[in-house]
Amino acid sequence: MTRIVVTGAAGFIGSNIVKGLNARGLTDIIAVDDLTQGDKFCNLADLQIADYVDADDFYDAFASGAYGQVEAIFHEGACSDTMEMNGKYMMQNNFATSVQLYQACQKRGARLLYASSAATYGGSDTFREEPAFELPLNVYGYSKLLFDQRMRRECGNEFQRAFSGKTMQVVGFRYFNVYGPREQHKGRMASVAFHQFNQFKAEGKVKLFGDYGGYGAGAQMRDFVFVDDVVAVNLWFFDHPGISGIFNLGTGRAQPFNDIAVAVVNTLRQINGQASLSLPELAAAKLIDYIAFPDALRGKYQCYTQADLSALRATGCDHTFDDVQSGVAKYVHWLAQP
């Protein structure tokens, strides 16, 4: 039986990867996480795993061979709070632990598929997997970038997207703005769609930032990617063990925050038997409300992101991504379930 490890398994993307593996009939899964935040257990409660190991215990034990032959590790475990300013903590969690895991994977013959981030691009206006465009704005983005850089050095090809010279697969995924089921534990770091759903349920309106960075109200644009698509691409690389590298994982299409708000509100209106409205109609009815851009985010905020999918497509991965309209509608229906 194929044994797989998922770190951050009780988290947002990790639990969805476990779900995706289960859908293939794969259940010999070692789930690794830190359940200090106990309510994360619900992300695993409906899934099939073989074992659970605390993150504090796993990495040394894996390096010593405690879990037998592991086919692949999906490494989603990290501090994902982009506002966390404790650099020592961030670098230990996101860089040093990942380096240790990489070295153990090479020693133990396990493939490593890991979470990088679009935060590695930070202040850049080009989102291509090349050093010239990697300009992180915070220590989170830097911690992810440094591990990508380390993998380029370790795997013998600093600037190319496909590594060479190593027998075991190493793939880094630069996630853009991921949204979808099983993110409810993330608090302020949950997706815009999640927060807007809850705002509308509580207040009868959603709030968006007003003008900022040369963009009109609600017009700042991100590459929003549905978590099911993230899982599908992870599993595509799992099925193609000969392909390694660092790859963007977004839709390749930037959409404004207004599109998220329209999709959230109109899907909820449809569920309640009401007609859909246009953006101007929603704004005029104060169902979408614009607020002043917060001073705390000035200079630290990406107003535009759009994944360049050239490298991903060059591998032969031709997955079709949901746009905001379809992905958010699916998500709102999931959130609205009793």
Protein Blocks (a to p, Z undefined) as FASTA:
>chain_A
ZZdddehklmmklmmmmmmmmmnopabbcddddfkbmmlmmmmmmpccfbdcdfklmmmm
mmnopnopafbdcdfbccfbfkbcblklmmmmmmmmmmmmmmmmmmnopacdddddfkln
mmacbdcdbfklgccfbfklmmmmmmmmmmmmmnopakbmbdghiabdcddddddddede
hilmnmmmmcfklmmmmmmmmnopacddddeehiaehkaccddddfklmmmmmmmmmmmm
mbgcdddddehpacdfklmmmmmmmmmmmmnopacddfklmmmnopaccddddfklgopa
cfbdcddfklmmmnopacdcddfklmmmmmmmmmmpZZ
